[in-house]
Each structure stands twice: as C-alpha cells, then as structure tokens.
Amino acid sequence: MADTVRMLSTLALKGAVQSLAGQYRAAGGARIDADFAPTLALLDRLRAGEAADVVILTREGLDEVAREGRVVPETCVDLARSFVGIAVRAGTAHPDIATETALRVALLGARSVAYSRLGASGILFAKMIEQLGIASEVNARAQIIQQGFTAEKLVTGEADLAVQQISELKQVGGIEVVGAIPRQLQTPAVFSAGRMVASNKPAEADRLLRFLASPAVAPALRESGLEP
C-alpha cells in the first residue's frame, strides 16, 4: 500500500510501536505495518531476503546488517535501552532478586524458569547462569521457548519465573514484573532503528525514523518498560 511503511522489529519494542502507531498516523505519517520477532530470527529473515522499509534490532544486530549492505548506515538511530527482568504469575509471592546471592536462591528454588532461546535476554540469561554456576540445575527444569513471550508460561502454570526484557514481560496479562535482575549481572540492550537499502519509500521511512528518535516518543517508551 502506498501509505504504509513496512517494519520488522524486535519483540522488545512491540508495546511501544503499537502505542505510537496511532500517534504517528494522526500526525500525518503512514500506517505502520509491523511484524515482531527476536533479533536473531529477524537477522535470519533479512539475510534470506525479506523486504522491509524500517528495521528495529539490537544495536549489534543493526550494525551487522549495515555492514552487510542491507541497512543505510547514515539512517541508524538509537531508540531505547532495555534491562532484563523477572516476572511471576499475578498474585504469587515476589522472590528477592536484589542481589546476586538472592537471585541464585530464587532461580534454584523455582519449579521452572522460562526464558527465550533466540532473544537478547535469553542469550544474556544463558551466559549469566553459567557464570553463577547453576546452569545445569536451572536448565534441567527450564521452559526454553524459541520465540514469543516467556511470561505466557507463567499464565499456563508451566513456569514459576519468567526471564525477558522488562518491556516484553509487560506485554502479557496476568503476570507481575518483580524487577530487573541485578545491574552488575547484565549489560542493558540498546535497540536501534535504520532504513533498509532496498526500501522503495525512503522519504517516508526516514520520516518514521525521525519520529521514533524524537523526544515525543519518550513517554510511550517508558510506559512500555524501556528507557529512552
């Protein structure tokens, strides 16, 4: 459609993009046709030739596709920072995760922990439990999903704890976010956007990128669990 911009975005920005799409349209922008998936899955799709006008990935992922000649480097902008958090089913007790020791106890005490195999949060979590020396114990009972929202495993009762970007956890109803895992155990993910080289709507894509990088979107980012 002539008045539509095609976007591929990491799941972490789903809430914010859906919230901002109407605001952008009301300001005279195009309709945003967005598809959401983990960064690693999106990288595979882009390398397989999937078309889009704008992509939102981790900064590392965006830099990769820019080096490959798929994204115009000069259009790349950082949008938000995100921290990995832990959630529980609504109404259940919130474990103490404020320190490394407390987090280790909480993870070992959970009947099952849900995390993502392909998302940035899952990659960080897998490395973290290795560093904590509890990977075998956690993984023996873990619910590891390929993609999607880990907190859905809380709602179905398949897991006691869900690990993901806080903005992704907040997309699921019936759960409560306990908080971020200790900052010293994680590096915040930076999510960035850029225009695809093959976009046939470069002007509209650049307009959308300017909007997403503007101060006007900060409230929506914060509401969705991200830091502008």
C-alpha positions as a Markdown table, in Angstrom:
| # | Residue | x | y | z |
|---|---|---|---|---|
| 1 | Met | 0.0 | 0.0 | 0.0 |
| 2 | Ala | 1.2 | 3.5 | -0.9 |
| 3 | Asp | 0.5 | 4.9 | 2.6 |
| 4 | Thr | 2.1 | 2.0 | 4.5 |
| 5 | Val | 5.6 | 1.6 | 5.9 |
| 6 | Arg | 6.7 | -2.0 | 6.4 |
| 7 | Met | 8.6 | -2.5 | 9.7 |
| 8 | Leu | 10.4 | -5.5 | 11.2 |
| 9 | Ser | 11.0 | -5.0 | 14.9 |
| 10 | Thr | 12.4 | -6.9 | 17.8 |
| 11 | Leu | 9.8 | -8.0 | 20.3 |
| 12 | Ala | 11.1 | -5.6 | 23.0 |
| 13 | Leu | 9.7 | -2.7 | 21.1 |
| 14 | Lys | 6.3 | -4.2 | 20.4 |
| 15 | Gly | 4.4 | -2.4 | 23.1 |
| 16 | Ala | 5.9 | 1.0 | 22.3 |
| 17 | Val | 5.4 | 0.7 | 18.5 |
| 18 | Gln | 1.8 | -0.4 | 18.8 |
| 19 | Ser | 1.2 | 2.5 | 21.2 |
| 20 | Leu | 2.9 | 5.0 | 18.9 |
| 21 | Ala | 1.5 | 3.9 | 15.6 |
| 22 | Gly | -1.8 | 5.8 | 16.1 |
| 23 | Gln | 0.1 | 8.9 | 17.2 |
| 24 | Tyr | 2.3 | 8.8 | 14.1 |
| 25 | Arg | -0.7 | 8.3 | 11.8 |
| 26 | Ala | -2.6 | 11.1 | 13.5 |
| 27 | Ala | 0.4 | 13.4 | 12.8 |
| 28 | Gly | 0.1 | 12.7 | 9.1 |
| 29 | Gly | 2.5 | 9.8 | 8.9 |
| 30 | Ala | 2.0 | 6.5 | 7.1 |
| 31 | Arg | 0.3 | 3.4 | 8.6 |
| 32 | Ile | 2.9 | 1.2 | 10.2 |
| 33 | Asp | 2.7 | -2.5 | 9.1 |
| 34 | Ala | 4.9 | -4.1 | 11.8 |
| 35 | Asp | 6.0 | -7.6 | 12.3 |
| 36 | Phe | 7.7 | -8.6 | 15.6 |
| 37 | Ala | 10.2 | -11.3 | 16.4 |
| 38 | Pro | 13.5 | -11.8 | 18.3 |
| 39 | Thr | 16.6 | -10.1 | 16.8 |
| 40 | Leu | 18.3 | -13.3 | 15.8 |
| 41 | Ala | 15.2 | -14.5 | 14.0 |
| 42 | Leu | 14.9 | -11.2 | 12.2 |
| 43 | Leu | 18.5 | -11.3 | 11.1 |
| 44 | Asp | 17.9 | -14.7 | 9.5 |
| 45 | Arg | 14.8 | -13.4 | 7.7 |
| 46 | Leu | 16.6 | -10.3 | 6.5 |
| 47 | Arg | 19.5 | -12.4 | 5.2 |
| 48 | Ala | 17.0 | -14.6 | 3.5 |
| 49 | Gly | 15.8 | -11.6 | 1.5 |
| 50 | Glu | 12.7 | -10.5 | 3.4 |
| 51 | Ala | 11.7 | -6.9 | 2.5 |
| 52 | Ala | 11.0 | -4.0 | 4.8 |
| 53 | Asp | 11.4 | -0.3 | 4.9 |
| 54 | Val | 12.5 | 0.1 | 8.6 |
| 55 | Val | 14.1 | -2.4 | 10.9 |
| 56 | Ile | 14.5 | -2.2 | 14.7 |
| 57 | Leu | 17.1 | -4.5 | 16.2 |
| 58 | Thr | 19.7 | -4.6 | 18.9 |
| 59 | Arg | 22.4 | -2.1 | 18.1 |
| 60 | Glu | 24.8 | -5.0 | 17.4 |
| 61 | Gly | 22.3 | -6.6 | 15.1 |
| 62 | Leu | 21.7 | -3.4 | 13.2 |
| 63 | Asp | 25.4 | -2.8 | 12.8 |
| 64 | Glu | 25.8 | -6.3 | 11.3 |
| 65 | Val | 23.1 | -5.8 | 8.6 |
| 66 | Ala | 24.5 | -2.3 | 7.9 |
| 67 | Arg | 28.0 | -3.8 | 7.3 |
| 68 | Glu | 26.3 | -6.4 | 5.0 |
| 69 | Gly | 24.9 | -3.5 | 3.0 |
| 70 | Arg | 21.2 | -4.2 | 3.9 |
| 71 | Val | 20.7 | -1.0 | 6.0 |
| 72 | Val | 21.8 | 2.5 | 5.2 |
| 73 | Pro | 24.3 | 3.3 | 8.0 |
| 74 | Glu | 23.6 | 7.1 | 8.0 |
| 75 | Thr | 20.0 | 6.4 | 8.9 |
| 76 | Cys | 20.7 | 4.3 | 12.0 |
| 77 | Val | 19.5 | 5.8 | 15.3 |
| 78 | Asp | 19.4 | 4.5 | 18.9 |
| 79 | Leu | 15.9 | 4.5 | 20.3 |
| 80 | Ala | 15.9 | 2.9 | 23.8 |
| 81 | Arg | 17.7 | 0.9 | 26.4 |
| 82 | Ser | 16.2 | -2.2 | 28.0 |
| 83 | Phe | 17.0 | -4.3 | 31.0 |
| 84 | Val | 16.3 | -7.9 | 31.6 |
| 85 | Gly | 13.8 | -8.6 | 34.4 |
| 86 | Ile | 11.9 | -11.4 | 36.1 |
| 87 | Ala | 8.2 | -11.9 | 36.4 |
| 88 | Val | 5.8 | -14.1 | 38.3 |
| 89 | Arg | 2.2 | -15.0 | 37.9 |
| 90 | Ala | -0.1 | -12.3 | 39.3 |
| 91 | Gly | -1.0 | -12.9 | 42.9 |
| 92 | Thr | 2.0 | -15.0 | 43.7 |
| 93 | Ala | 4.9 | -14.1 | 46.0 |
| 94 | His | 7.7 | -12.0 | 44.6 |
| 95 | Pro | 11.1 | -13.5 | 45.2 |
| 96 | Asp | 14.0 | -11.5 | 46.4 |
| 97 | Ile | 16.3 | -10.8 | 43.3 |
| 98 | Ala | 18.0 | -7.7 | 44.6 |
| 99 | Thr | 21.5 | -9.3 | 44.9 |
| 100 | Glu | 23.4 | -12.0 | 43.1 |
| 101 | Thr | 23.1 | -14.3 | 46.1 |
| 102 | Ala | 19.3 | -13.7 | 46.3 |
| 103 | Leu | 18.8 | -14.2 | 42.6 |
| 104 | Arg | 20.7 | -17.5 | 42.7 |
| 105 | Val | 18.5 | -18.7 | 45.5 |
| 106 | Ala | 15.3 | -17.6 | 43.7 |
| 107 | Leu | 16.3 | -19.4 | 40.4 |
| 108 | Leu | 17.3 | -22.6 | 42.2 |
| 109 | Gly | 14.1 | -22.6 | 44.2 |
| 110 | Ala | 11.8 | -22.2 | 41.2 |
| 111 | Arg | 10.0 | -25.2 | 39.9 |
| 112 | Ser | 10.7 | -24.0 | 36.4 |
| 113 | Val | 12.2 | -20.9 | 34.8 |
| 114 | Ala | 11.0 | -19.7 | 31.3 |
| 115 | Tyr | 13.5 | -17.9 | 29.0 |
| 116 | Ser | 14.0 | -17.4 | 25.3 |
| 117 | Arg | 16.5 | -19.2 | 23.1 |
| 118 | Leu | 16.7 | -16.5 | 20.4 |
| 119 | Gly | 16.2 | -13.2 | 22.2 |
| 120 | Ala | 18.9 | -10.9 | 23.6 |
| 121 | Ser | 17.5 | -11.6 | 27.1 |
| 122 | Gly | 17.8 | -15.4 | 26.7 |
| 123 | Ile | 21.4 | -15.1 | 25.4 |
| 124 | Leu | 22.3 | -13.0 | 28.4 |
| 125 | Phe | 20.5 | -15.3 | 30.8 |
| 126 | Ala | 22.1 | -18.4 | 29.5 |
| 127 | Lys | 25.5 | -16.8 | 30.0 |
| 128 | Met | 24.6 | -15.5 | 33.4 |
| 129 | Ile | 23.5 | -18.9 | 34.9 |
| 130 | Glu | 26.7 | -20.3 | 33.5 |
| 131 | Gln | 28.7 | -17.6 | 35.4 |
| 132 | Leu | 26.6 | -18.3 | 38.5 |
| 133 | Gly | 27.4 | -22.0 | 38.3 |
| 134 | Ile | 23.8 | -23.0 | 38.2 |
| 135 | Ala | 23.2 | -23.7 | 34.5 |
| 136 | Ser | 22.7 | -27.4 | 34.7 |
| 137 | Glu | 20.2 | -27.1 | 37.6 |
| 138 | Val | 18.2 | -24.4 | 36.0 |
| 139 | Asn | 18.2 | -25.8 | 32.5 |
| 140 | Ala | 17.1 | -29.3 | 33.8 |
| 141 | Arg | 13.7 | -27.7 | 34.7 |
| 142 | Ala | 13.6 | -24.7 | 32.3 |
| 143 | Gln | 11.0 | -23.9 | 29.8 |
| 144 | Ile | 13.1 | -22.6 | 26.9 |
| 145 | Ile | 11.0 | -21.1 | 24.1 |
| 146 | Gln | 12.1 | -20.4 | 20.5 |
| 147 | Gln | 10.4 | -17.0 | 20.3 |
| 148 | Gly | 7.5 | -15.1 | 21.8 |
| 149 | Phe | 6.8 | -14.0 | 25.3 |
| 150 | Thr | 8.2 | -16.1 | 28.1 |
| 151 | Ala | 5.6 | -14.8 | 30.6 |
| 152 | Glu | 2.9 | -16.8 | 28.8 |
| 153 | Lys | 4.5 | -19.8 | 30.6 |
| 154 | Leu | 3.5 | -18.2 | 33.9 |
| 155 | Val | -0.1 | -17.9 | 32.9 |
| 156 | Thr | -0.3 | -21.5 | 31.8 |
| 157 | Gly | 1.4 | -22.6 | 35.0 |
| 158 | Glu | 4.4 | -24.2 | 33.2 |
| 159 | Ala | 6.9 | -21.9 | 35.0 |
| 160 | Asp | 7.3 | -20.1 | 38.3 |
| 161 | Leu | 9.6 | -17.4 | 36.9 |
| 162 | Ala | 9.9 | -15.8 | 33.5 |
| 163 | Val | 13.0 | -14.0 | 32.3 |
| 164 | Gln | 12.9 | -11.5 | 29.4 |
| 165 | Gln | 13.3 | -7.8 | 28.6 |
| 166 | Ile | 11.0 | -5.9 | 31.0 |
| 167 | Ser | 9.2 | -4.4 | 28.0 |
| 168 | Glu | 8.4 | -7.9 | 26.7 |
| 169 | Leu | 7.3 | -9.2 | 30.1 |
| 170 | Lys | 4.8 | -6.3 | 30.3 |
| 171 | Gln | 3.1 | -7.4 | 27.1 |
| 172 | Val | 1.5 | -10.4 | 28.9 |
| 173 | Gly | -1.6 | -10.0 | 31.1 |
| 174 | Gly | -2.0 | -11.9 | 34.3 |
| 175 | Ile | 1.6 | -11.5 | 35.4 |
| 176 | Glu | 3.6 | -9.2 | 37.7 |
| 177 | Val | 7.1 | -7.9 | 37.0 |
| 178 | Val | 9.3 | -8.4 | 40.0 |
| 179 | Gly | 12.0 | -6.1 | 38.7 |
| 180 | Ala | 15.3 | -6.1 | 36.9 |
| 181 | Ile | 18.0 | -8.6 | 37.7 |
| 182 | Pro | 21.0 | -7.0 | 39.4 |
| 183 | Arg | 22.6 | -4.4 | 37.2 |
| 184 | Gln | 26.1 | -5.8 | 37.7 |
| 185 | Leu | 25.0 | -9.1 | 36.1 |
| 186 | Gln | 23.7 | -7.6 | 32.9 |
| 187 | Thr | 24.5 | -5.1 | 30.2 |
| 188 | Pro | 21.5 | -3.1 | 29.0 |
| 189 | Ala | 20.4 | -3.9 | 25.5 |
| 190 | Val | 20.3 | -0.9 | 23.2 |
| 191 | Phe | 17.6 | -1.1 | 20.5 |
| 192 | Ser | 18.2 | 0.9 | 17.3 |
| 193 | Ala | 16.4 | 1.5 | 14.0 |
| 194 | Gly | 17.5 | 2.1 | 10.4 |
| 195 | Arg | 16.2 | 2.2 | 6.9 |
| 196 | Met | 16.6 | -0.7 | 4.6 |
| 197 | Val | 18.7 | -0.1 | 1.5 |
| 198 | Ala | 16.1 | -1.8 | -0.7 |
| 199 | Ser | 13.2 | 0.4 | 0.7 |
| 200 | Asn | 11.1 | 1.9 | -2.1 |
| 201 | Lys | 9.8 | 4.5 | 0.4 |
| 202 | Pro | 13.0 | 6.1 | 1.7 |
| 203 | Ala | 11.4 | 9.5 | 2.5 |
| 204 | Glu | 8.6 | 8.0 | 4.5 |
| 205 | Ala | 11.0 | 5.6 | 6.2 |
| 206 | Asp | 13.3 | 8.4 | 7.2 |
| 207 | Arg | 10.3 | 10.4 | 8.5 |
| 208 | Leu | 9.3 | 7.5 | 10.7 |
| 209 | Leu | 12.9 | 7.2 | 12.0 |
| 210 | Arg | 12.9 | 10.8 | 12.9 |
| 211 | Phe | 9.7 | 10.4 | 14.8 |
| 212 | Leu | 10.9 | 7.3 | 16.7 |
| 213 | Ala | 14.1 | 9.1 | 17.7 |
| 214 | Ser | 12.2 | 12.3 | 18.9 |
| 215 | Pro | 11.5 | 13.3 | 22.5 |
| 216 | Ala | 7.8 | 12.9 | 21.8 |
| 217 | Val | 8.0 | 9.2 | 22.0 |
| 218 | Ala | 9.7 | 9.1 | 25.4 |
| 219 | Pro | 6.5 | 8.7 | 27.5 |
| 220 | Ala | 5.4 | 5.6 | 25.4 |
| 221 | Leu | 8.9 | 4.1 | 25.7 |
| 222 | Arg | 8.8 | 4.5 | 29.5 |
| 223 | Glu | 5.3 | 3.2 | 29.8 |
| 224 | Ser | 6.3 | 0.0 | 27.9 |
| 225 | Gly | 9.3 | -0.6 | 30.2 |
| 226 | Leu | 12.1 | 0.9 | 28.2 |
| 227 | Glu | 14.5 | 3.8 | 28.8 |
| 228 | Pro | 14.7 | 6.4 | 26.0 |
